[in-house]
Amino acid sequence: MEITARDIQKKCINVSFILDDHFSDLESLATTISRFDQYENEELMDILAQFGNHHDNCRVSIADPLGRTYEKDREEVSIADRDYFKSALKGGRIISDLIKSRVTGEYSIVFAVPVYREGKAVGVLRTVYQNIQLNRLLHVSGMDNMGKTAVGNLAFEVDDFLYYCNYAPVPGGKWYLFNISSASKLGEYTSKSTVTGMLFMGKMVVLFLIIMGGILCYLYFNNKQMRKLANLLENVSSHAPGGMFRYDPKSMQLSFINNGLYQMLGCREEDFKENFHNNYLELVYDQDRQMVLENIEKMIPERKSFKMRFRLNSLSSPAYWVQQVSNIFEEDGELHVYGILVDIAEYKAFEDELSFNNQRYKIIVNQMESCFVEYDVHDMRVLVMQNFEEIFGRMLKMEIESEDGKEFVYEEDWNMIKDNFKKVLYGEKPYEECEARIKKGDETYLWCLIRFYSMVDENGAISRLICKINNIDKRKRRSIELESKVQKDPMTGLYNKSVSKKLIEDHLESAPDDIQGLFVLDIDNFKGINDTYGHHNGDRVLNMMAQTLHNLFRKSDVVGRIGGDEFIVCMKDCYNEEYAMKKAGQLSHDFAEITAEANLAATCSIGVALYPKHGKDWDELFEKADIALYQAKRCGKNQYAVYCEKGL
C-alpha cells in the first residue's frame, strides 16, 4: 500500500508519544531504584527484569558512575566510553546511535536516563532494544507489497510545511537511512500549477455548457439554422476537455459523442458501434447500471441538471471512476440528455484512501488508552474525543472557567491540574504535564498522565489548548507497588531505616522552628520471646508493635522499623517535653495491653529526644534518643525516658 503524507505525519506523532511514554516509565523506575544504596542487590535485579518483561522483553540494566553495568543473569561490562552513558550521566533523556552490543554482539539502540539521589546523578538506567523489539515498541514496519524492504521517496507535511523524504535500508540490518529536504518552493509551484489546471478545466466546462445551452435555445426558436448550428456544436465539442455525448433517455441510443469520449473509452470511432452498440448504458460498468438508471428516471420529470458518479467501461484499461454532469432538454417534443464525463479515477482513489485512513484512525483512537480534549480559547468551547467515554465510562461535560471539573478529578489533584492549565493558557509555559487521578463512571479512579500543549494563531496569540490524557493506571500502580516494596519493611509495612532517616531529615528541614519529638524504642527481652513462644509468635509481637504505633500516631508522623525489634517515630508538633512523656507512657501501656490479650505478655522501652533542644540534625537527635533509651532500660523493663545529661 502506498505511504501517504497523512500516514507519515500520524506515524511520527504516534512514535513521539510512544517514546515519551517509554521515557516516563524509565524515569519512574529510576526514581524507585534510587532508594537502593548498592546496585549488587538481588531484589533490585528482579525489579529490572520485571520491567523488561513488561516492555517487549528488552534488556534493562543499571550502571554506576564508573560505567559498570549490573543486570540479572549477566556478567558485568563497562560502558564508561559510550557516548550515551556520558550524556545521560549529565542529565536528560538519551537515545543512542545504532551500536554493537558488547553482550550479545548484535546491533541495538539504547534508551538511557540518569538516576538521581539527593540531587546528584548516581548512575544511569538503560533499556536495550534490538531491531525486532524496537519494531514492537514503536509499532512500525518497513515492508512493501512484495514483502521486500522499501526504497524510494515520499512527500509529507508537518506543521503546514511540505518536505520530501528519500529512504533506503542500511546494509547489514533492518535499519533505515532517511534524507529529508524542504520542498516549500516546489510545493508552491506545484500547488499553483494544480489550481491553475483545475480553474482552466472548470472554465472550459462552464464555457461548453453556456455554448451548448445557447445553441439549443437558438435551435428551439429557429429550426432553419439546425444544420448549421449542429455542425458548430460538433466543432466546439470535439476540442473540449473530457467526454461529451447526447442520448435519448427512452432508447438509451447515443446520437452524438466527441473525440474526448472515444479516447476515454479506449477505442476508435469505427470500433465504437461494434463494442458498445451505440448504447449509453453499455458505457457504464455492470454493477453501476441500476444506480445510473434510477438517477435518470428520477431526474427526467424534474428537467433539472444532475450529477452522478459511476465506473466507465474502457477497451484499453479496467473500468475506472468518472463524474457525469448532465442536462435534460426537450427538442420538438422529444427529450435528450446532454452530458460531460470527467475522469476522476485519481481523485476517487485519494478519496477512498482518505476514507479508509479516517476509519483506521477511528479504530486506532478507540483502541488507544489515550484521549484528547481541545479547548478553543476564543469561543471558550471544550471538544472531547469520543473514546473518553470508552476509557472512563462517562462523558466530560464542563465549562472551563468554572469548577465543574472537580467532580471528575481526585480532590487532592484538582489544584495541580488547574495550575498547569493556567500556566499554559496564559503563556507562562508552552507545555506542562502532571500525574493525577480521574474519576470513572463507577466512582473509581484511574491514574492518568495529563499533558497540556498550546497552539498559536498567525499573530502568535494562543488560540487553542490541547490536553492529552494518557491512561497510566497499570504502570503507576506497579510503580507505587515497587516503590512501596523498596521503602517499606515487608513484615510490618512500616518504613525501613534509610527511608525513615530521609523522611525525618525532610521534616526537620521543612519546619526548623517547630518542636519535634524523636522516639526510639525496642521490645524488652525479644530474644526470650522467640525462644519461649517461637519465631512465629515473635513475628506476631513485631506486628502488634506496628499496629500500636499506627493507632497512636498521626499519618503526618514518620513511623519506621530500623532493626530486628527496634522502632522509630518522629512526631511533628510535639509541643513540649510533658506531651512527649505522655505519648511515651500511652505507647508503653497500649503495647503491654495488646500483647497481654494475646497471651504473649511483651513490654517495650522508649527513649525520647526533642528537636531542637537536644539536637539540630538527624545524627545528633538520633544519638540523644538512643542514649535516652538506655537510660530507661537501666530503670528496668517497660520504662521510658527523655534525654537528660545528668543521667549519663
N, C-alpha and C positions, 0 to 999 in steps of 0.2 A: 504493500500500500504506500502511496506517495506521502512523504512527510511534508506537512504544510507549516506555514509560519505560525498559525494558531497552535498547532501541536507543539512546536518548539517552545513557544512562549509559555504554554501551560506546563510543559515538562520542566522548564527552567524554574518556574515558580514552585512546582511541586518538589523538585530536588532541593531547592533552597530551604523549604520548610522541613524536609526530612533531615537535612544536615543540621539545621538549627535544633531540632528535637534531639538528635543524637548527641550534640554537644551539651545540651541541657541535662540529658541523662548522665553524661560523663562528669559534669560539674557537680551534680547531686551526689554521685558516687565518691568524687574527690573529697567533698565535704564530710561524708560519712567516714571514710577511711583515714581522714586527718586525725582522728581520735587515737589511732594506733601509734604508740611510741616506736615500735620496732616493726619492720616490714617482714622479717622472717617469722611469720605467725600463721599457724595452720588455719585459724578461723578467718583471717584476712584472705588467705588463698582461696578458701571456699566461697567467700563473698565475690571475689573477682571471677571465679569460674562460673558462679551462678549468673552474674551479669552477662558474661559471654554467651551462655546458653540462651538467654533471653534476647540476644541481639545477633541473630543469624550465625550462631556458633563462631563468632570472631574470637581471636586471641586477645586476652586482657592481661596487662601486667603493670606493675608499679616500679618506677626507677628512683633510686635515691639521688641526692645532689651530685654524687660522683659518677652517675650513669650506670650503676649496677642494677640490673633488672631482676625482679622477683615474680615468678609465675608458677602456678600449680603444675606439678609433674614435669617441669622443665628446668634444665641447668641454667645457672646464672650466666648472662652475657653482658658485655659492655656496649652501651650506645652513647658514650660520652662524646664521640666525634660526630654524631648525627646532627645535622642542622636543625631538624625539627625538635630534638631534645633541648638544644641550646636556646632556641626561640621560645619554647614552651616554659622553660625554667625562668625566663624573663617575664612571663605573664602573657595570657591571651590564648585564643583558640588557634590551633595549628593543624593544617593538613599537609602532609609531606608530599614530595615528588614520588614518582614511581621508583621504588628502591628494592634491592635484592635482600631478602631476609637472611640473617646470619643463623637462624634456627632451622628453617625449612629449605632455604636455597631458592625459594620461589619469589617472584616479583609481587610486591604488595604496596598498599597505601596505608599510612598511619594517621590516626586522629589522636591528638595529644592536648592535654590541659594540665596546668600546674596544680599541685596540691599545697594548700596553704595551712600553716599552723601559727596562730598568734601573729598574723600579718606577714609571715615570712614564707617563701617558697621552700618546701622541704622535700620535694620530689616531683615527678611527672607521671601522670596516669595516662596510659595509651591503649587504644584498641587497634589491632592489625587486621586489615581486610585483604584477602586475596580477591582475584577478579570476580569469581562466581559469587562469593559472599557479598562483594560490593554491589553487584547487579541486583541481588535480592534486597539489600538495604535501600538502594535508590529506585528500585522498580523500573529499571531501564534495560533495553536490549538494542543490539545493533545489527539486525538481520534484514535483508531484503526479501522479496517474494520468492527468490530461488533458494533461500537458506544460506546464502553466502554473505560475507562481510560487505557492507555497503560502502561504496566510494563515490563521491560526487560533490554536489554543491546544492545549496538551497538558500532561500531568502526568508528572513523573519523580521518581525518588528518588535521593539522593546521601547516602552515609554515614548511612543509616537515617532521613533527614529527607525529607518529601514537599514538593514545590514545584509551582507552576503556572507555565507559561511561555506568554505571548502573543507571537506573532511576526508580522512583516509586512515586505515589501520596502521598501528605501529608494528613493525616486524617483531616476531618473537613473542607475541601475546595478543590478547583481545582488547588492547587499549587503542584509543583514537587520538589522532592529531587534528586539531581544528585551527583554521585560519579565518578570522572574521574581519571584514572590511566594511567601512561605511559606504553606503550607496545613495546618499541623500540627493546628489546631483542627478545621478542616473534615475533615481526614483522620481524626482520631479519631472524629468524629461519624459519618462515612461508614462507617468500619470497624466501629463498634459497631452501626450500623443493619444492615449486611450480615450480621454474625454473628448478630444477633437474628433477622433474617429466616430465615437458614439453620436456626437452632435451632428456630424455630417450625415450619418446614416439616418438619424431622426428627421433631419431636414429633407432628405431625399424621399423618405416615406410620406411625410406630410405633403411635399410638393406633388408626389404622384397622386395622392388621394384628392388633392384640390383639382389637379388637371383632369383626373378621371371623373370627378363629380361635375365639373364644369362641362365636360364633353357630354356626359349623359343628360344633363339638364338641357343642353343645347339640342341634343338629339330628340329629346322629348317634344320640344317646341318647333323643331324644324327638320322634319323627316327627309327633306330634299337633300340635306347635307350628310346623310347617314354614311354613305360610302366613303366620302372624303374624310370625315372625322374618325371613322373606324380605322382607316389607314394611319391617321395621325396617332390614334391610341396605340396601335401596334408598334409604331416607330418609337414612341416615348417609352413604352413598357419594355421594349427589347433592350434598352440601355439602362433601365432602372435596377437597383440592387435587389437581391432576393428573388424568390419565385412568385410570379403573378399569374392569375388564372380567372376564368369565368365559367360557371357551370349552371345547369338547370337543376334546381333543388328537387324536382319531381323525378326526373330520369337519371339524375346524377351524371349526365353526359357533359363533358367538357367541350366548350365551344372556342376557348382561347387559352393558350399558355405561352409564356415568354421564354426566351433563351435561358434566363436565370433558373427557371424551374427545371428545364431539361438537364442543366448542369447539376442541380441538387439531386435529381433522380438518377444521375449517372448514366444517361442514355442520349442517343441522338433522336432527332425528330422522327426519322423513319422507323426507329425501334420502339417508339412510344406506344403506338396502337397495338403492336404485337404483344407487348409485355403488360400494358396496363389497360388495354381495351377502351381507351378514351374515357374511362370511368373515374370519377373523382374519388369514390370510396376505396378503389384499389390502390390509391396513393397512400392510404392510411394503413398502419400496422394492424394486423388482425385483431389483437387484443384491445385496441383502442377504438375500433369502428363503432361499437354500440354507444360509447360515450359521445362520439362525434355526431352520430345520428340524433341522439337525444338533444344535444345542444342546437342543432339546425332546426329540428321540429319545434323547439321552444322559442327560437328567435324569429321564425317566419311570420307568425301572427303580429309580432310587435314591430316589425320593419325597422329594427334598430341595428346599429353596428355591434359586433360582438368579437370577443377574443377567446381563443382556446389553445391548449397545448396538446400535442399528440406526437407519436413517433411516425416518421416518414419512411416509407419503403424506398430502397435505393438499389440499383443493379450493381453499383461499384463498391458498396460498403454495407455493413449491418444497418438495420433501421436506427435512426437517430432522432433526437428531440427537435421539434420545430414549434414556433409560435405562429398562429394564424390570426390576422386581423381582417375582418370581412364586413361588407355592407350588402344589404338586400335592396335591389331596385326593381321597379315594375316598368316594363317596356312593352307597349302595345298589348297590355293585358296579361303579359307573361312575366313571371318572376325570374330574376337572375341574381346569382351570388357572385360578387366580385371580391377577390381576396388577395392578400400578400402573405407569403410564407417566409419566415426568417429562421435561419439556423441558430438554435440556442443550445446546442449539444454541450459546449464547454461551460456555459453559464449553468445549465441544469446539473452537470456533474459537480460544479462548485457548490450549487445549492444543496444537492444531496449530501455532499461531504459535510457541509455546514450543519445540516440537519442531523446527520449521524454524529458529528462531534458534539452537538448540543445534547443529544441523547446520552452519549458516552459521558459527557461532563456531568449530567444529572445523576447518572449511575455512580460515578466516582464520588461526587459530592455526598450522595446519600449514604455511601459506604464509608466515608471518612469519619473519623472521630473528632472532626473539627467543623466549626461553622463560623460564619461571618455575620457581623452586624454593622450596617453602614449608617452613619449619621450625616445628614445634609445640613450644613451649618446655616445656609441662607433660609431654607424652608423649615428648618428645625424638625425634619421628619426622620424617623427611625425605620430602616428597612432591615428585616430579619430573614435570613435564608431559611428555606422550608425544613432543612434537616435539623434545625434547632429543636423542633418539636419531637423528632425521632430520637434525638440524643437525650433530651431532658424530660420528655413526656408531657410537655406543656409549651405553649407559645409565649414569647416575650412581648408583652404589651405595656408600654410605659411612655411617659413624657420625660424627655431628657433633663429638663430643668427642675423636675420635681424629685421627691424622694421615693417615687414608685418602685425604683429598682431594689429597695431594701428588702422587699418580700421575696426576691429571687436570690439573695446573697446571704451567706452566713454573717451574723451580726458583727463579729469581730473583724471581718474582711471588708465591710462596706466602705468605710472611710478611706482605706487604702486604694480601692478601685476608683472611688470618686476623685481622690487627689491625683492619681495617674491620668485620668481622663482630662482633668482641668489643665494639667501641665502641657499635654499635647494640644488641647483645644486652644489655649492662649499662646501657643508658640514657644513656651519655655523649653520644650524638648520636642524633637521630631518623632521620637519613638519612646515608649515606656512599656514595661511588662511587669506582671506580678502573678503570684500563685494565690488562688482564692477558691472558696467552696461555693458552688452554685446549687441551689435547691432544685430537686427534680419534682415531677408531678406527684410522686408517692411520699413526699416530705423528707426524703433522704437527701444527702449532699454528695456531689461529685467534685473532686479536686480538679481544677482547670488552670491551665496557663493562659492568662489573658494578656494580649498584646494590642496596644493602640498605635496606629500609624496615622500621620496627617497627609493630606493631599492638597496641593495648592492650585489656584487658577492661573490664568495668563498674567495676572498682575502680581503674583507672588503671595496672594492672600489665601489663608486656609479656607478651603471650600467644603471639604469632606473629612470625616474621620472614619477609618476602618478599624473595626475591632475583631481580631481573630481569637476565637475561644477554642482552645485545644484540650480535649479530654485527656488528662494525665493521671486519672484516679488510680489505676493499677500501679503505674510507676511510682507515684507519690506515696501510696500506702506501703509499697515494697520498700521504698527509701526510708520511710518512718520506721518500719519494722526493723530494717537493717541498722538504722541509727540507734534505735532503742536497744537492739541486741548488743551494740558496741558500748553504749553508755550505761546500761543497767546491769546489775548483779542478777544472773539468771535464776538464782534461788528465791530471793526476796523481792525482786522487782525494784529495789532501791538503786540510786546512782552508785557507780563504783567510785573508787578513791580518786582517780585522776579527774573524772568529770565533777565530782563533789568539790574538789580543790578549785577547779576552773570557775564553777558557778559561785562559790563563796568569794573568790577574788573579785569577780564581777560585781557581786553585791556590795563589797566593801568600797570598790571604786565608784559605783554609781550613787552611793549615799554616804559620803565621807563625814557628814555631820550627825548622822543618826547613831543611836546606841544599838549595837547588835550583840547577841549572845551566842557563843560557840560552846556546844555541849559535846563532850567526848565521853563515851560510856562503853563498858563491856559487861558480859554476863558472868556473875560470880561462879567460880568452880565449874566452868563449862566442860572441861575435860572429864570431871567426875560425872556430870550428867550423861555424857556419851558412854562412859564406862559402865554406869549403873543402868541406864534406860535404853542404851543402844543408839547408834548413829541416826536411825530413822526418827527417834524422838528428839534427838539433838537438833535435827533439821526443823522439827516442829517448833521447838523453842525459838530458833532463829526467826522463823516466820511469825511467831507470836510477838516478838520484839518489833518486827517491821510493822505489824498490824497496830500495835500500841502507838508507835511513832506517827503513823498515818492518822490515827484517830485524834491524837493530842495536838499535832502541829498543823499549821495552815498550808495551803497549796503554794503560797509565795515563799515559804521557808524551804531551805535545802536540807533534804534528809538522805543520808547515804550509809552504805556498809563499806568500811575501809579495811577490814581484815576478817579473820575467822569468826570471832564473836565480838568484834569491835564495830561501833556505830558512831556516826557524827551527825549533828544537827546545827545549822546556822539559822537562828531565829531573828528575823528583822523586827525593828521597833520593839526592842526588849525593855524599854522604859528605864529600869533601874535594877540594882542588884537584888532587891527583895522580890521583884517579879520573876527574875531568873531562878531564884531559890524555890519559889512557889511552883514553877513549872517542873523543876527537877524533882521535887517532892511528889508531885502528882504523877510524874512518869514512873518513879520508883514504886509507888503504891499500885498503879494500874497494871504494871507488868507482873508484880508479885501476885496480884489477884487473878489475872487471866491464866497464869501458869498453874496456880493452885487449883483452879476449877478443872484443869486438865490432868490433875494428879501428878504434876511434874515439879511443882514447888521450886521454881527458879527465881533468883533475885538479880539485881544489877547494881553496879557502882557508877557514879556520874561525877565528872569534873567539868566546871564551868569557867570560862574566861569571857570578859566583856571588852568589846571594841568601843571606843579607842583607849579605854582606861588601862587595859592590860597588854595591849598590843595594837600596832597600826598597820600590820600586814599579816598575810596568811601564816608565814613561818613563825613569827613571834606569838601570834594568837594561839596557834595550834600547840606550840610548846607549853604555853602557860595553862591551857586547858588540860593537857596531858599531865602536867605536874599536879594540878588540882585533883585529877582522877586518882593519883597515887596517894595524895593527902587524904582523900575519902577512904581508900582501901585500908590505910593504917588505923582507921577508927573501927574497922570490922566490915562485915558484909552488909549489903543493902543500904549503903550510905551515899551521900552526895555532898559536894563542897564547891565553893567559889574560890578561885585562886587567891592566895594570901601569902605575901613574902614572909610573914612571921612564922608561918607553918613549915618553912623549909628546914 
